[in-house]
Amino acid sequence: MNVFHKKICFILLLVGVLALSPAVVSSASETAAVPASIEDIPVAKELSGKIVAVQPTESMLSVEYLKDKDQHIYETTMLMVTSLSEIVRDAVEIPLADLKIGEQVSVQYVTDFEGKKIVSSLYAEHNTAAEIPHQGGV
């Protein structure tokens, strides 16, 4: 499956999750509701930062990123990886377990109806894995 097909499958999966969620399914009707407006459809967001935790068995990773450039405020966010998530280093798809603490990454994700951030694609920069301890950024 190429990258384009994975992204389409990922979007369709999210639309399906939204369609089946209690927040958008009418209890009086047996049919799944269509999102009421364009604002109800998940929009991909992007962040770049440093990996501070990798949990392959839980399909999770945490990334520290610069939230406010002017005030130098850093924030750490937890991201969920699915079978449709694409993780790439040096133009080669790799498993979540190959990511290293300290590695610089760019992540595209969507937030599901429960507020979980789900990775659609993650690009790791070449030779940045340092396995360095977290240095805190606030």
N, C-alpha and C positions, 0 to 999 in steps of 0.2 A: 504494500500500500504506500503510495507516494505521499509527500507532505500535504499536497492540496486535498487529497481524499481524507487524510487524517483530520485536517482542520474542519472539513465539511461534516465528518462523522461527529467530531467533538461538539460543534454547534448544534447539530441535530439532537445529540444526547442531552445537551443542556435545555433545549426547547422542550424535549420530552419530559425531563425532570420537572421543569416549570409547569407543564401542562398537567402533570399528575400530582402536583403539590396541593395540599389542602388550602393554601392561600388563593389559588386561582381556580379551583374546581368547586363549582356550586354544589352544595349538599342537596339541593332540591332537584338537581338534574343529573342524569347518568352520563351526559356528554362532557368531554373535557372542554374547558373554556379556552378561548384564544386570548392572548395578552390584550388587555384593554387599550393600551396605547404603546407607542414606540418606546416610551420610557420604561416599560415593563420587560423589554427584551434585554438580556445581559449584554453589556458592551465590554469589549476587551480593553484592559488597562495594561500599563507597562511600568516596570520599575527596573532599576539597575542597582546592584550592590554586591555585598560580600556574603558568602554562605557562612552561617554561624552554627548550623546543625543540620545533619542529614540522618533521617530515620527510615531506611529502606523497608523495614518490616511493617511500618505504619504508612508507607507511601507519603511521607511528609518531609519537608525541609523548611528551614528558617533562613531568611535573608535579612541582613541589616542594610538599610538604605538611607540616603540623605533625604529627610522629609522636608526640611526647611533650609534652603541654601543660605539665606540671609542670616539666620540665627544659628546656623550650624547644628541643627537638631536632627539626630538620627533616630530611627525607629526600626524595630525588628518585627517582621511579619511571618506568619506560618502559612505555607502553601501546600496544597494537596496535589499529588501526582496521580494520574489515572493511566489506564492502558492506552488512552488516546493522546496523552501528553507526549510532546516531542522534546527530547533532551539531546543537544548536539554540542560536540566539541570537535574542532578541526574538520568540519563538514561531515562528521561521522556520528550517527546516532548511537548514544551510549545509555546504559541503564542508570537509574538513580544512584545505585550503590557506588558508581565510579566517581561521583562528585566528591570533592574534598572541602573540608573546612578552610576558609580563607580564600577560596576561589572566587574570582569576580564573574558575575553572571548578569545577563539581561533576560528578563522574564516577561512574557505576555500571559495574562490570566484573566479569568472572569470570576465574578462573585455570584455564587448560587443563591437561591432563595433563603437558605439558612445562614448566609453570611460567610460561608467558606470560600476561600480563594483557591480556584482550581487552575493549575498550570495548563495552558494550551501549548506554549513553546518556551524553552529555556535554552539560551546559548551561552556556553561557558567559554571564557577567553582562554586562548592557548597559553600553556605553561604558567598559569597563575596560581595553581594549587600550592599552598604553602604549609598547610596543616599547622597554622600558627594559632596560639590561644587568642580568644576574644579580647580585644583591647578596649572595649567600651567606647562609645562615641558621643555621649551626651555632654 
